[in-house]
């Protein structure tokens, strides 16, 4: 009864310690984060990582920051990329751990013993033999080696780990594309903000000039007080809009600094502009084919499927016998100079007789992981098509909006000029001037927004087709 209890306890301990080696389940793939609004611009979000960074400790003098400079800083400091790189290193460690299961294990020990034995304590009493033997001394030096000759589970686990490591490397490449998208979107938002500030300042200057004229004419008695009050209200409105535009510019500059890792308090100015450059026509099919070839997350998802399938093969291989050789060689004696060599070599085959359904559970778990990876791959493939078609639609619509907004701005400026002339000639009051100025402001905002949306659509398309940094330069006309 005691023996059965001991055997049962040993089995429980082995199960707790993972005595039987199971398949290595591949890690979950990195998913492409969605875009969410952030302070007037669009930034990719994955748990907030791509909106943060590891910033330098101290601010430098004011920087003149080009888009390429911003991209370089983002690719060095962005938190999302740094976290993904750490995940890739962990996958590399797992691959080395899986390889170690196939390599020999070599150990050694050197023991020098001084011992004395009391035979009486063991119940031995021999006539003429002292009950206490010793003290006596002996020396023992041993080296041991253990090598798996055949273990299909370990072999398949290593293959799965290699595929998972490659998938993690591709996730790092995909994270670089996400950083490019985040930095470029933030940079373009600041350019649009700067255009809005310039337009708002011009509108303030125009409103100030109109107010001065209305005041002078009222003081001269050639126009009513309502014209002066109306011009003053228009001036205050334009000043409020200028303050709001300047505030949004400062906030978006802070957001860009967080994305690329600028130290707190670092001042900078943009060195690049974003002119309107029409994009050559690209069909959805061409873009999708390009994405399947270039998108690192798509290639990573396919590798994750293969890694999961290999892990299932490892689970099935747990039913196969495993062969192993163990050997040790050493020297034992009273002292090192009077020792004699000893060795042991043993070989054996280990196989399962009864595992209580553990192997079946490992296989079913691997099947579930395969199903999950395939579903994620199918979803990503559909998501790529959606992203590309959405970006192309946005690109076409924004291009049409730019064309209409340019014409509308020209007409609004002509209307404003004629209204000012009529007011100066005393033919009409300044209500026409205020309305015309509102039309110019709205046309300016429409043009700025259309150009910004057109360029952001290029950024989204560059992300959607893969290799974002190269694609972005191509779509932006080499800028």
Secondary structure, 3 states (H helix, E strand, C coil): CHHHHHHHHHHHHHHHCCCCCCCCCCCCCCCCCEEEEECCEEEEECCCHHHCECCCCCCCCCEEECHHHHHHHHHHHEHHHHHHHHHHHHHHHHHHHHHHCCCCEEEEEEEEEEEEEEHHHHCCCCCCCCCEEEEEEEEEEEEEEEEEEECHHHHHHHHHHHHHHHHHHHHHHHHHHHHHHHHHHHHHHHHHHHHHHHHHHHHHHHHHHHHHHHHHHHHCCCCCHHHHHHHHHHHHHHHHHHHHHHHHHHHHHHHHHHHHCCCCCCCEEECCCCCCCCCCCCCHHHHHHHHHHHCHHHHHHHHHHHHHHHHHHHHHHHHCCEEEEEEEEEEEECCHHHEEEEEEEEEEEECCCCCCCHHHHHHHHHHHHHHHHHHHHHHHHHHHHHHHHHHHHHHHHHHHHHHHHHHHHHHHHHHHHHHHHHHHCCCCCCHHHHHHHHHHHHHHHHHHHHHHHHHHHHHHHHHHHCCHHHHHHHHCCCC
